[in-house]
Amino acid sequence: MDKSRMDDDKIRFDGNASGEIAVHRLTGRMPELQRRYGLWIINCSVAGSSSAGSFRNCPVRLFEFYSLSHLISGGGRGWIENGRETDLTPGQAVVIAPGDRNRYGGSDTLPYVEDAVRFCGPAADMMRNAGVISSGIYNLGGVRRLLPLIELAQDPSADAQINANIALQKLLVDLYNEHRRRNTLTPMEELVAEIKSRPDHWWTVEELAEFCNLSTDQLRRNFLRHTGMRPKRYLEELKLRQAAELLVSSLLPIAAVAAKFGYADPYHFSRRFKNLTGVSPERYRREYPGGLADTNQLPSMNSHSPAS
């Protein structure tokens, strides 16, 4: 990987070509300040990139330290022991605890671009024993929340190092709380949250049903009961409402706004947008300058909107 890192010499990779598990070993000694605190940020990566297809070439691995990787762009695929392979999308984070087998990297078509930190220490071990840290895939969002932490970790002063550790612990607790909140959602609530987190994706009914472990007929019935709308209508209206907000809150060209919501053809986007709002995207932007548009007042799509 081509990465901007600190303290790479603290980690050694023992790889082989025999198909055995590859071990990433911790070789450095914890500095005195971090030893007293009980937590050591070993190294960091900023916008580190592994190529498209790298997941396929990634061996099964073990880390002797904790790893937190935030996928900031591109796409990926991941696997953690006792789980199944899954697609990874920007905004998701991969947490790996020491000794847990794992693989993750770029998807077949997209590179895996990450901000990441590796860390260890008895404070981290206690958080793991309490269930706060566990290997898994989490939702960290689109904001690059590791960057302020990394900036602190790169400053060798005692104050900066302590504040970096505090920031890391707070972030880990936030991930834990968000994960627990999501685990209390019903399958349909979780599905809607996932749809909202991937605004550029055009979900098929089959994908939606697989996410909820339902048949397509069950998915349609449950989705209509939960949202009052059929899946395809909900998906497009959500995209267009989010696009309306972006039109008045940014200076992005219309084509760029369309692309952010999965419309490859900006003219098709404009037609669908006018179908929802009654006006073109250009006019909508002129009519509601400065982010004053209230998208809650937008009319519903009319009856000839696509249905599933």
FENKA-V329976 format. One record per run of one state. SS is the DSSP state (helix for helix, strand for strand, loop for the rest). FROM is the first residue (numbers start at 1). LEN is the number of residues. Records with the same first field share a line. If there is no record, write none. Layout:
BEGIN
SS=FROM-LEN ; FROM-LEN
END
This chain:
BEGIN
loop=1-1 ; 6-2 ; 15-7 ; 27-5 ; 38-2 ; 51-3 ; 58-3 ; 64-2 ; 81-5 ; 90-2 ; 97-5 ; 107-5 ; 121-1 ; 130-6 ; 140-6 ; 154-4 ; 184-3 ; 198-7 ; 213-3 ; 228-3 ; 250-4 ; 261-5 ; 278-3 ; 288-1 ; 292-3 ; 298-11
strand=2-4 ; 11-4 ; 22-5 ; 40-11 ; 61-3 ; 66-15 ; 86-4 ; 92-5 ; 102-5 ; 112-9 ; 136-4
helix=8-3 ; 32-6 ; 54-4 ; 122-8 ; 146-8 ; 158-26 ; 187-11 ; 205-8 ; 216-12 ; 231-19 ; 254-7 ; 266-12 ; 281-7 ; 289-3 ; 295-3
END
